[in-house]
Amino acid sequence: MMGHAGMAASAVRHLRAAGAPTAVEPLPRPALRAVREDERAPLDPAEFRRVLGHFASGVTLVTTTTGDAGPTGFACQSFASLSLDPPLVAFMVARTSTTWPRIAAAGTFCVNILGADQGPLCRAFAVSGADKFAGVEWSPAPVTGAPRLAGVPAWIDCTITAVHTGGDHLIVVGRVEALDAVEQGGDPLLFHRGRFGGFSGG
C-alpha cells in the first residue's frame, strides 16, 4: 500500500506532467516508534474524568438477547452516528463489561435513545448484577430481535460489523438494519458532569 510520502510524490509528478506549478514537495516519511512509559505525561484519572465530564452527551441503552439467556443491556453515553453510506453507528464499551460478551455472542444490538423523563430507567440499567429488565416493557426489534424498549423516543436496530481496540475500551461498529423515531418525541435525556438533565432551547 502506498504511504503518505509515496502519495505526495505521485501527486507532484501528476502536477508536473500537467504543467502546473509545484511549489510543494513531498514530505519525508515520519519516524514512528512507541511512546516509552517515562515519556508519558502524568495524568490523574480523576482529573481526566472531571474535565471530560464537561462534554454533555445523550444517553442510550444498548440491548441484545441471546436465546435462553434472555435480554440484557447496559447504559451507554459513548454512542455516535458514524457513516451514512453504508449506514453505520458506533458505541464504546469497557473491556470489563459483563454485558459485552453477550452482545458479542449475539452479533446484534439495539440502541434505545432515552428521553428526558427516563433517568430512572437509565439508572436501573447502570446497576451491575441486577435484573435490568424487571418490569421493563419491550418488543423485538424488527430485523435482529434485540430488545426495543417501550416509550423511548428513538431506536436503532443493528448488526455488528467490526470491533476495534481503544485502550481500556472497545469500539463497536454496527450496520443499521432498521430504525425509527417518535414524532414530537420530546426532549432528550442528557448527561453532564455526573448528573442527568434535559435540554433547554434558547
Summary of the structure (lengths in Angstrom):
residues: 202
radius of gyration: 22.2
end to end distance: 50.2
largest distance: 72.1
contacts: 516
relative contact order: 0.16
helix: 21%
strand: 36%
